Amino acid sequence: MLHPLRWIRRVISLIVLAAAAYYVVSGVQVVNASEAPQAAGIAPRAQAVVVVSAGTASLDADLRLRLRHAAQLRALGRAPAVVVACADGGEARRETAFLVRHGVPAGDVSSVVAPELPAQLHQLAARARGGTGVLVVADSWQTLWVVHVAQSAGLEAAASPVTPPRNGILDEARAVAVQAAAVAWGRIAGFASTGFIAG
């Protein structure tokens, strides 16, 4: 019979091993989801395109790519409206102006403003009052997380991701690690509580 301390160590080791395996599986799912089709022409139809902010103070290359993709989705008739999900009003105004310059009528652009994406999407769902079909435009690594966040808010969500310019293997690994943590935690505690991890 095992000594009590040895038994406790063995139980702790099994828990740590199970947690590590769960995290690795979440990471594999993040990578698999990042390979979702990106061509605007094959995206499903929805009531709105939602652009997930890149969380930057300026229109960097990543965010411009997302906004152009959203404008293209609208131009191809995939959705009649574009919603920018932003952390502050200044960001929302910059993104709206960019979309208007790229052919989206100002009346077809709206915004939701909150510090983190889960709150932004809950705000959008509350405004819609019921299941609204949305096409979420985000970084391809965010695909799995943003779809789960949108669904947890009560939206019918599909992803139309973009692949932004990459900054090296370490940045790629960090992005996957963060998204895996957000997905793993969201499945345990609910995706509304994952903003502190992934935005």
Secondary structure by P-SEA (a helix, b strand, c coil): cccaaaaaaaaaaaaaaaaaaaaaaaaaaaaaaaaccccccccccccbbbbbbcccccccaaaaaaaaaaaaaaaaccccbbbbbcccaaaaaaaaaaaaaaccccccccccccccaaaaaaaaaaaaccbbbbbbbccccaaaaaaaaaaaacccccccccccccccaaaaaaaaaaaaaaaaaaaaccccccccccc
